[in-house]
Amino acid sequence: MNIGFALTMKDQNVLGIKYNLGKVNNEDFKQHQNRKEAFIPRGVGTATNRKLNTFGQRSIVLVAINPYDELPIYGADTIWAYRGQAMGDLEPHIFAVAEEAYTKLEREQKDQAIIVSGESGAGKTVSAKYAMRYFATVGGASTETQVEKKVLASSPIMEAIGNAKTTRNDNSSRFGKFIEIHFDKQYHIQGASMRTYLLEKSRVVFQAPDERNYHIFYQMCAARDQLKDLHLDHQDKFHYLNQGESSDIDDVSDMKTFQETLEALTLLGFSAREQVDIFRIMAAILHLGNVKIVEATVDKAGSGDSDGSAIAVSMKLLYLNVSSGRRSPPGYFGRAARVGYPRDEELALPQEDC
């Protein structure tokens, strides 16, 4: 039996509101019969003290406001306070939704689903993470096992590889995902699976002002002393990392989060060799971003950099022949062989990062 999460972008009936608003008039949400968006800001407008709650509820729909702050309402004591409580008995909370799904799984013995929807920055990823923590706690054994730890360990890895800083959110998921948590007949967690889709690939090569590339690249640059074979440098030295001119995130240590990523990879069973190969690919991408296309001449290749080091390093990291990267005109594959056709610099530049 499974409980699945679908994380989607903005739904027409749910608003993600990026303001430090607080406690919602929950009775209005429960009693109001109109589901239109227009009502939600009015309900939110009754905010009084954002330290008390960031949730409002209408039927089984939970409206969560991102407080952009760490609130002490997600600990183990809170989890067990919601265990066994019916929806509406306590204050609206992501744990109440998780408890409803878990209870129905037990009572009806049917798969359950939770859809988490909202604008970028609305708090979808964090809400799903806390729901997973709830299931890992109430669906775990009497003592925490490796299974529960592994389910939770997926979060730092997916955030490192798939999340980035945007103008609206310092930790924005740039992809969609569907997560399934699997339970046995005793309703203990047996494992989890994840399907991803719609990754924002363009962010790898271009970032808008005040935005960043994916976190993993900055983590690796911060930990470059641990990754000396990758020939990494300060993040500002890489074209793929300096376009947004927003290299750091307030109150976040890229070095610390890199260690968390390493620990999560190890916990999930990635061998040291597999981890090295992952980081080699990531580093090769950064070095390739420093390669510039230049006009080909008789004795000069049609792509390169000032001293050839970016191509040499990236080819080495990818276990490729260095010479193959120095002269690689565009082309197509015919029936018997690859046919190359050189282009001038003006035509080649727009496809530099394709």
C-alpha positions in Angstrom: 0.0 0.0 0.0 1.2 3.4 -0.9 0.8 7.1 -0.1 1.8 9.3 -3.1 2.7 13.0 -3.3 2.3 15.0 -6.4 4.1 18.4 -6.3 2.8 20.7 -9.0 3.0 24.3 -10.0 0.3 26.9 -9.2 -3.3 25.6 -9.2 -6.2 27.9 -10.0 -7.7 27.3 -6.5 -4.6 27.7 -4.4 -2.5 30.8 -3.9 1.0 30.9 -2.6 1.4 34.3 -0.9 4.8 35.6 -0.2 4.2 37.9 2.7 5.0 37.5 6.4 1.4 37.1 7.3 0.3 35.0 10.1 -2.6 33.3 11.8 -5.6 32.8 9.4 -9.2 32.9 10.6 -9.6 29.2 10.3 -13.4 29.2 11.0 -13.9 31.4 7.9 -12.0 28.8 5.8 -14.0 25.9 7.2 -17.4 27.5 6.8 -17.0 29.5 3.6 -18.6 27.7 0.6 -17.0 29.6 -2.2 -13.7 28.1 -3.4 -12.7 31.1 -5.5 -9.3 32.6 -5.1 -10.8 36.0 -4.2 -11.8 34.7 -0.8 -8.4 33.5 0.2 -6.7 36.9 0.5 -9.6 38.1 2.7 -9.1 35.1 4.9 -5.4 35.7 5.1 -6.0 39.3 5.8 -7.3 38.4 9.2 -3.7 37.6 10.2 -2.8 38.4 13.7 0.3 36.6 14.9 2.3 34.7 12.4 4.3 32.9 15.2 1.2 30.9 16.1 0.3 29.3 12.8 0.8 29.5 9.1 -2.1 27.3 8.0 -5.8 27.7 7.1 -8.2 24.9 6.3 -11.3 24.4 4.2 -12.6 20.9 4.2 -9.7 18.6 3.4 -7.8 21.4 1.6 -5.0 22.9 3.6 -3.9 26.5 2.7 -0.3 27.1 3.9 1.5 30.4 3.9 5.3 30.4 3.7 6.4 32.4 6.7 10.0 32.6 5.5 11.1 31.8 9.0 11.8 28.7 11.1 8.8 27.9 13.3 8.9 25.5 16.2 5.8 23.6 15.1 7.3 20.6 13.3 9.0 18.6 16.1 8.3 15.1 17.3 6.0 16.3 20.1 3.8 18.0 17.5 3.8 14.9 15.3 2.5 12.7 18.2 0.0 15.4 19.2 -1.7 14.9 15.8 -1.5 11.2 15.8 -5.0 9.7 16.1 -6.7 13.0 15.9 -9.5 13.6 13.3 -9.2 16.4 10.8 -10.4 19.6 12.4 -9.9 18.4 16.0 -6.7 20.5 16.3 -5.3 23.6 14.5 -4.8 23.2 10.8 -1.4 21.7 10.1 0.4 19.7 7.4 0.5 16.9 10.0 -3.3 16.9 10.1 -3.4 16.2 6.4 -0.7 13.5 6.7 -2.6 11.9 9.6 -5.8 11.8 7.6 -4.0 10.0 4.7 -2.3 7.6 7.1 -5.5 6.8 9.0 -7.4 6.2 5.7 -4.6 3.9 4.6 -5.1 1.9 7.8 -8.9 2.0 7.8 -9.7 1.6 4.1 -6.6 -0.3 3.1 -6.4 1.7 -0.1 -3.6 3.8 -1.6 -3.8 7.5 -0.7 -2.6 10.6 -2.4 -1.7 14.2 -1.4 -1.4 16.9 -4.0 0.9 19.8 -3.0 0.3 22.8 -5.3 1.3 26.4 -5.4 3.4 29.2 -6.9 7.2 29.2 -6.7 8.1 30.1 -3.1 4.8 28.9 -1.6 6.5 26.2 0.4 5.6 23.0 -1.6 8.9 21.3 -1.1 9.1 22.0 2.7 5.4 20.9 3.2 6.1 17.6 1.4 9.3 17.2 3.5 7.4 17.6 6.7 4.7 15.2 5.6 7.4 12.6 4.8 8.8 13.2 8.3 5.4 12.5 9.7 5.0 9.2 7.9 8.6 8.2 8.8 7.8 8.8 12.5 4.4 7.3 12.9 5.0 4.6 10.3 8.4 3.6 11.6 9.4 0.8 14.0 9.8 1.3 17.7 13.3 2.4 17.0 14.3 4.4 13.8 15.6 2.0 11.1 17.7 2.6 8.0 14.5 2.6 5.9 13.1 5.7 7.6 16.5 7.4 7.5 16.8 6.7 3.8 13.4 8.0 3.0 14.3 11.3 4.6 17.8 11.3 3.1 16.4 11.8 -0.4 15.5 15.5 0.4 19.0 17.0 0.7 20.1 15.2 -2.5 17.1 16.3 -4.6 17.4 19.9 -3.2 21.1 20.0 -4.1 20.6 18.8 -7.7 17.2 20.2 -8.4 16.8 23.4 -6.4 18.1 26.9 -7.0 17.8 30.4 -5.7 15.3 32.6 -7.6 14.1 36.1 -7.0 11.1 34.7 -5.1 12.6 31.8 -3.2 16.1 31.0 -2.0 15.4 27.2 -2.3 13.1 26.9 -5.2 12.5 23.4 -6.7 13.0 23.7 -10.5 11.4 20.4 -11.3 8.2 18.5 -10.5 8.2 15.2 -8.7 5.9 12.4 -7.7 6.9 10.6 -4.5 5.5 7.2 -3.4 6.0 5.9 0.2 5.5 2.2 0.5 4.1 0.5 3.6 3.8 -3.1 4.7 0.7 -4.8 6.2 1.7 -3.5 9.6 1.8 0.0 8.1 5.5 0.4 8.6 7.5 2.1 5.9 9.2 -0.3 3.6 10.7 2.2 1.2 10.0 5.1 -1.2 10.3 5.9 -4.9 10.4 9.1 -6.8 9.6 10.2 -10.4 10.8 13.5 -11.6 9.8 15.6 -14.6 10.0 19.1 -16.1 13.6 19.9 -14.9 14.5 23.5 -15.8 17.5 22.6 -18.0 18.1 26.1 -19.2 19.2 27.2 -15.7 22.3 25.2 -16.1 23.7 27.6 -18.7 21.9 30.8 -17.9 20.6 32.6 -14.8 18.6 35.8 -14.6 19.8 38.7 -12.4 19.8 37.9 -8.6 19.3 34.1 -9.3 21.7 31.2 -9.0 22.3 27.9 -10.8 21.6 24.6 -9.0 22.9 24.4 -5.4 25.2 21.5 -6.1 27.6 23.5 -8.2 28.1 26.1 -5.5 28.5 23.4 -2.9 31.2 21.7 -4.9 33.1 25.0 -5.4 32.9 25.7 -1.6 34.3 22.2 -1.0 36.9 22.4 -3.7 39.7 21.6 -1.3 38.1 18.2 -0.9 37.7 17.8 -4.6 41.1 18.8 -5.8 41.1 16.3 -8.8 38.2 18.3 -10.3 40.2 21.5 -10.7 37.5 23.7 -9.3 37.9 27.3 -8.4 35.8 30.0 -6.7 32.3 30.0 -8.0 32.7 33.5 -9.5 35.3 32.1 -11.9 32.8 30.0 -13.8 30.6 31.4 -16.5 27.7 29.2 -15.6 27.7 30.4 -12.0 28.4 34.2 -12.2 25.7 35.4 -14.6 23.1 36.1 -12.0 25.6 38.0 -9.8 24.1 36.3 -6.7 26.6 33.8 -5.6 25.7 33.5 -1.9 22.5 32.9 0.0 22.0 34.6 3.4 22.4 32.3 6.4 23.3 29.3 4.2 26.7 27.7 4.1 27.4 25.9 0.8 30.2 23.9 2.6 27.8 22.7 5.3 25.1 21.7 2.8 27.7 19.8 0.7 28.6 17.7 3.7 24.9 17.0 4.2 24.6 16.0 0.5 27.6 13.6 0.9 26.1 12.0 4.0 22.8 11.5 2.2 24.4 9.9 -0.8 26.4 7.6 1.4 23.2 6.7 3.4 21.4 5.9 0.2 24.1 3.5 -0.9 26.1 5.4 -3.4 29.6 4.1 -3.4 32.6 6.4 -3.1 33.4 5.7 -6.8 29.8 6.5 -7.9 30.0 9.8 -5.9 33.2 10.7 -7.6 31.7 10.0 -11.0 28.7 12.2 -10.2 30.9 15.1 -9.2 33.2 14.6 -12.2 30.2 15.1 -14.5 29.1 18.2 -12.5 32.6 19.7 -12.6 32.9 19.0 -16.4 29.7 21.0 -17.0 31.2 24.0 -15.2 34.5 23.8 -17.2 32.6 23.4 -20.5 30.8 26.6 -19.6 34.2 28.4 -19.8 34.9 27.2 -23.3 34.4 30.0 -25.9 33.8 29.5 -29.6 36.3 31.2 -31.9 36.6 31.5 -35.6 38.4 28.4 -37.1 41.6 28.9 -39.1 43.9 26.6 -40.9 45.9 25.8 -37.8 43.3 26.7 -35.1 40.3 24.7 -34.0 36.8 26.2 -34.1 36.3 26.2 -30.4 38.5 26.8 -27.4 39.6 29.1 -24.6 42.5 31.3 -23.9 44.9 28.5 -23.0 43.0 25.4 -23.8 42.6 24.4 -20.1 38.8 24.4 -19.9 38.5 21.9 -22.8 41.4 19.8 -21.5 40.0 19.5 -18.0 36.4 18.9 -19.1 37.5 16.1 -21.5 39.6 14.5 -18.9 36.8 14.6 -16.3 34.5 12.9 -18.9 37.2 10.3 -19.8 37.3 11.6 -23.4 40.2 12.3 -25.7 41.3 15.9 -25.4 41.8 16.3 -29.1 38.2 15.4 -29.8 37.0 18.5 -27.9 39.3 20.9 -29.6 38.0 20.5 -33.1 34.4 19.4 -33.1 32.4 21.0 -35.9 28.7 20.5 -36.0 27.4 17.7 -38.1 25.0 14.9 -38.5 25.2 11.1 -38.6 24.8 9.5 -42.0 24.4 5.8 -42.6 28.1 5.0 -42.3 29.7 7.9 -40.5 29.4 11.3 -39.0 29.5 14.1 -41.5 30.8 17.5 -40.2 30.1 20.9 -41.6 31.9 23.9 -40.1 30.0 27.1 -39.4 31.3 30.6 -39.0 31.4 32.3 -35.6 28.2 34.3 -36.1 26.2 31.1 -36.7 27.9 29.1 -34.0 27.7 31.4 -31.1 23.9 31.1 -30.5 24.3 27.4 -30.1 27.3 27.6 -27.8 25.5 26.2 -24.8 23.0 23.9 -26.6 
